[in-house]
Amino acid sequence: MKKFPQVITYRITSRCNSNCKYCFGPKNVREMGFKKEKEMFGLLHKGGVKAILLTGGEPLIRSDFGEILKELKKYNFKVFLDTNGDLFSKCRDLISKYVDVIGLPIDFPNRSYRNKDNFNNVLEILSYYKNKQKRPVIRIGTVVTKDNFRKLNKIEELLKNYSVDIWKIYQFTPQSVNALENRLSLEITQKEFNEVTKEIKNGFSNFPKLIISGRKDRNAAYFFINPDGTVIVPIDDMNVCRENIVGNIFNEDILEKWEKLIHKEDYINNTKLTFNYKF
């Protein structure tokens, strides 16, 4: 049996309680269900997967989210979670116990692209974990847009007040759905992105760890599993990023097809930086 990549991304749902302007997540995709997921987790473990990133949609919207976490830990997977934070309170104890890295969004120093409560919800999570010795690694993600690219230094000042481990600044990617529809109102030029991120790097205090993630860094650098089991690889020609369907996770030839599309070095570098993952 050929080996899967050590870290894969699983979109456990396409459902979400928000509708972000830059969202490129899938919409209205059937979920495979917990019974089939257990079969998949066993397959991934047998194939050498060591860590799984749970994303969506919004992962915490799943009523069986706790069961999924417990099943993953039966295989001793490292669990990474990307969440908007709005539903954190109902899953706080589960996340604190089973999640190794939690990713949260902060796009402005005083508000959110999501709903009116999201910014404060994220700050409440950061306050809860502040100075706690036992907690997940906390990664803040900021997507750079026309609305916020001059406010990154204020976001940095905000993060210094909390126990944040990683700050990842993403170049906006016109990939699908909302991100494509709102491209003109969100996208800055490559020159502007380079200039503003260089300014942040030059003045950065080294706390938290800073990652600048350009579109080229993420091109063909993922193993995505959609809620229905479809495997995709985002391929970016630097105009539009398209999600290339590789097949289904249960297909016998899925790895051979994935390896033909992937940029393996970019996959490894992106994974190391984003999650402090050691190969």
C-alpha positions as CSV (number, residue, x, y, z in Angstrom):
1,M,0.0,0.0,0.0
2,K,1.4,3.4,-1.0
3,K,1.7,6.0,1.7
4,F,-0.6,9.0,2.1
5,P,0.9,12.4,2.8
6,Q,1.5,12.8,6.6
7,V,-0.9,15.7,6.9
8,I,-4.3,16.0,5.1
9,T,-7.1,18.5,5.2
10,Y,-10.6,17.2,5.7
11,R,-13.6,19.6,5.1
12,I,-16.0,17.8,7.4
13,T,-18.9,20.0,6.3
14,S,-19.9,22.6,3.8
15,R,-22.4,24.1,6.2
16,C,-21.5,27.4,7.9
17,N,-23.1,30.0,10.1
18,S,-21.3,32.8,8.3
19,N,-20.8,34.0,4.7
20,C,-17.4,35.6,4.4
21,K,-16.6,37.9,1.5
22,Y,-13.4,35.9,0.7
23,C,-14.8,32.4,1.3
24,F,-13.9,29.7,-1.2
25,G,-15.3,26.7,0.8
26,P,-17.6,24.3,-0.9
27,K,-21.4,24.9,-0.8
28,N,-24.2,22.3,-0.4
29,V,-21.9,19.2,-0.5
30,R,-23.3,16.0,0.9
31,E,-21.5,14.8,4.1
32,M,-20.4,11.1,4.0
33,G,-21.6,10.5,7.6
34,F,-19.8,9.3,10.7
35,K,-19.9,5.6,9.8
36,K,-18.1,6.2,6.5
37,E,-15.8,8.7,8.2
38,K,-14.6,6.0,10.6
39,E,-13.8,3.8,7.7
40,M,-11.9,6.6,6.1
41,F,-9.9,7.4,9.3
42,G,-8.8,3.8,9.5
43,L,-7.7,3.9,5.9
44,L,-5.7,7.1,6.4
45,H,-4.1,5.7,9.5
46,K,-3.1,2.5,7.7
47,G,-1.7,4.7,4.9
48,G,0.6,6.7,7.1
49,V,-1.3,9.9,7.9
50,K,-0.1,11.5,11.1
51,A,-2.2,14.6,11.3
52,I,-5.6,15.8,10.1
53,L,-6.8,19.4,9.7
54,L,-10.6,19.7,10.3
55,T,-12.1,22.6,8.4
56,G,-15.3,23.4,6.5
57,G,-17.6,25.2,6.2
58,E,-17.6,25.6,9.9
59,P,-16.5,22.3,11.6
60,L,-18.2,23.0,14.9
61,I,-21.6,23.1,13.2
62,R,-21.5,19.3,13.1
63,S,-23.6,17.8,15.9
64,D,-21.2,14.8,16.1
65,F,-18.1,16.9,16.2
66,G,-17.1,15.4,19.6
67,E,-17.5,11.9,18.3
68,I,-15.2,12.8,15.3
69,L,-12.5,14.1,17.6
70,K,-12.6,11.1,19.8
71,E,-12.4,8.7,16.8
72,L,-9.4,10.6,15.5
73,K,-7.6,10.3,18.8
74,K,-8.1,6.5,18.8
75,Y,-5.5,6.5,16.0
76,N,-3.4,9.0,17.8
77,F,-3.7,11.6,15.0
78,K,-2.6,15.1,15.7
79,V,-5.7,17.2,15.2
80,F,-5.6,20.7,13.7
81,L,-8.9,22.7,13.7
82,D,-9.8,25.7,11.7
83,T,-12.9,27.4,13.1
84,N,-14.4,30.9,13.0
85,G,-14.9,30.6,16.8
86,D,-18.5,31.5,17.0
87,L,-19.6,28.1,18.3
88,F,-16.5,27.5,20.5
89,S,-18.3,27.7,23.9
90,K,-20.3,24.5,23.3
91,C,-17.2,22.6,22.3
92,R,-14.6,24.2,24.6
93,D,-13.8,21.2,26.7
94,L,-13.5,18.9,23.7
95,I,-11.2,21.3,21.9
96,S,-9.0,21.8,24.9
97,K,-8.7,18.1,25.4
98,Y,-8.3,16.7,21.9
99,V,-7.2,19.5,19.5
100,D,-3.4,20.2,19.1
101,V,-3.6,23.3,16.9
102,I,-6.5,25.7,16.7
103,G,-6.7,28.3,13.9
104,L,-8.9,31.4,14.3
105,P,-9.5,34.4,12.0
106,I,-8.7,38.0,12.8
107,D,-9.0,40.3,9.7
108,F,-9.2,43.7,11.5
109,P,-8.0,45.1,14.8
110,N,-11.6,45.9,15.9
111,R,-14.1,44.0,13.7
112,S,-14.7,41.0,11.5
113,Y,-15.7,40.1,8.0
114,R,-18.1,37.6,9.4
115,N,-20.9,38.7,11.8
116,K,-21.1,41.5,14.4
117,D,-20.2,39.1,17.2
118,N,-17.4,37.2,15.6
119,F,-14.5,39.5,16.5
120,N,-15.5,39.5,20.2
121,N,-16.0,35.7,20.1
122,V,-12.5,35.2,18.9
123,L,-11.1,37.6,21.6
124,E,-13.0,35.6,24.2
125,I,-11.3,32.4,23.1
126,L,-7.9,34.1,23.2
127,S,-8.7,35.4,26.7
128,Y,-9.8,32.0,27.8
129,Y,-6.4,30.4,26.8
130,K,-4.3,33.4,27.9
131,N,-1.5,32.2,30.2
132,K,-2.9,28.6,30.3
133,Q,-0.1,26.1,30.4
134,K,-2.2,23.3,28.8
135,R,-3.8,24.5,25.7
136,P,-3.7,24.0,21.9
137,V,-1.2,25.8,19.8
138,I,-3.0,29.0,18.7
139,R,-2.7,30.2,15.1
140,I,-4.3,33.4,13.9
141,G,-5.1,33.8,10.2
142,T,-5.4,37.1,8.4
143,V,-6.4,37.3,4.8
144,V,-4.9,40.5,3.3
145,T,-7.5,42.6,1.3
146,K,-8.0,46.1,0.1
147,D,-9.9,46.7,3.4
148,N,-7.2,45.7,5.8
149,F,-3.7,45.8,4.2
150,R,-2.9,49.1,5.9
151,K,-4.0,47.8,9.3
152,L,-1.7,44.8,9.7
153,N,0.5,46.6,12.2
154,K,-2.6,47.3,14.4
155,I,-3.5,43.6,14.3
156,E,0.0,42.8,15.4
157,E,-0.3,45.1,18.4
158,L,-3.6,43.4,19.3
159,L,-2.1,39.9,19.1
160,K,0.7,40.8,21.5
161,N,-1.9,41.0,24.3
162,Y,-2.7,37.3,24.0
163,S,-1.0,33.9,24.0
164,V,-0.8,33.5,20.3
165,D,1.8,31.2,18.9
166,I,1.6,31.7,15.1
167,W,0.3,34.6,13.0
168,K,-0.2,33.6,9.4
169,I,-0.9,36.3,6.8
170,Y,-2.5,35.0,3.7
171,Q,-2.5,36.6,0.2
172,F,-6.1,36.7,-1.0
173,T,-6.9,34.0,-3.5
174,P,-9.7,34.2,-6.0
175,Q,-10.6,30.5,-5.8
176,S,-14.3,30.0,-6.0
177,V,-17.8,31.2,-4.8
178,N,-17.6,34.4,-2.7
179,A,-13.8,34.9,-3.3
180,L,-14.3,35.1,-7.0
181,E,-17.5,37.2,-6.9
182,N,-15.9,39.8,-4.6
183,R,-12.4,39.7,-6.2
184,L,-12.4,43.3,-7.5
185,S,-13.4,44.7,-4.1
186,L,-10.8,42.6,-2.2
187,E,-7.7,41.9,-4.2
188,I,-4.6,44.1,-4.0
189,T,-1.7,43.9,-6.4
190,Q,1.2,41.6,-6.0
191,K,3.5,44.6,-5.5
192,E,1.2,46.0,-2.7
193,F,1.2,42.6,-1.0
194,N,4.9,42.3,-1.1
195,E,5.5,45.8,0.2
196,V,3.1,45.6,3.1
197,T,4.3,42.2,4.2
198,K,7.9,43.2,3.9
199,E,7.1,46.2,6.2
200,I,5.5,43.9,8.7
201,K,8.5,41.4,8.6
202,N,11.0,44.2,9.1
203,G,9.3,45.6,12.1
204,F,8.2,42.3,13.6
205,S,9.0,41.5,17.2
206,N,9.3,37.7,16.6
207,F,6.3,37.1,18.9
208,P,4.1,35.4,17.8
209,K,5.8,33.4,15.0
210,L,5.1,35.2,11.7
211,I,4.3,33.4,8.4
212,I,3.8,35.2,5.1
213,S,1.8,32.9,2.8
214,G,1.7,34.0,-0.8
215,R,-0.4,32.4,-3.5
216,K,2.7,30.7,-5.0
217,D,3.5,29.1,-1.6
218,R,0.1,27.4,-1.5
219,N,-0.2,26.4,-5.2
220,A,-0.7,22.6,-5.5
221,A,0.4,22.2,-1.9
222,Y,-2.6,20.4,-0.3
223,F,-4.4,17.1,0.0
224,F,-8.0,18.2,0.5
225,I,-10.9,15.8,1.2
226,N,-14.3,17.3,0.7
227,P,-17.3,16.4,2.9
228,D,-18.4,13.7,0.3
229,G,-15.0,12.1,0.1
230,T,-13.9,13.8,-3.1
231,V,-10.2,14.6,-3.1
232,I,-9.1,17.9,-4.6
233,V,-5.9,19.8,-5.2
234,P,-6.1,23.6,-5.7
235,I,-4.1,24.7,-8.7
236,D,-3.3,28.4,-9.1
237,D,-2.2,29.8,-12.4
238,M,-1.8,33.2,-10.6
239,N,-5.0,34.4,-12.3
240,V,-7.6,32.1,-10.8
241,C,-7.2,29.2,-8.4
242,R,-9.2,26.2,-9.5
243,E,-10.0,23.1,-7.4
244,N,-8.9,20.1,-9.5
245,I,-10.9,16.9,-8.7
246,V,-8.5,14.0,-8.2
247,G,-11.0,11.3,-7.4
248,N,-12.5,9.8,-4.2
249,I,-10.5,9.0,-1.1
250,F,-11.5,5.3,-1.4
251,N,-10.2,5.0,-5.0
252,E,-7.2,2.6,-5.2
253,D,-5.3,5.0,-7.5
254,I,-6.0,8.2,-5.6
255,L,-2.4,8.6,-4.4
256,E,-0.9,8.1,-7.9
257,K,-3.3,10.8,-9.3
258,W,-2.5,13.2,-6.4
259,E,1.2,12.8,-6.8
260,K,0.9,13.9,-10.4
261,L,-0.6,17.2,-9.5
262,I,1.2,18.1,-6.2
263,H,4.3,20.3,-5.7
264,K,5.7,18.1,-2.9
265,E,8.3,20.6,-1.7
266,D,5.6,23.3,-1.4
267,Y,3.3,20.9,0.4
268,I,6.0,20.0,3.0
269,N,7.0,23.7,3.5
270,N,3.4,24.9,3.8
271,T,2.6,22.2,6.4
272,K,5.8,22.8,8.4
273,L,5.1,26.5,8.7
274,T,1.4,26.5,9.2
275,F,1.3,23.9,12.0
276,N,4.8,23.8,13.4
277,Y,4.7,20.2,12.0
278,K,7.9,18.2,12.0
279,F,8.4,15.6,9.2
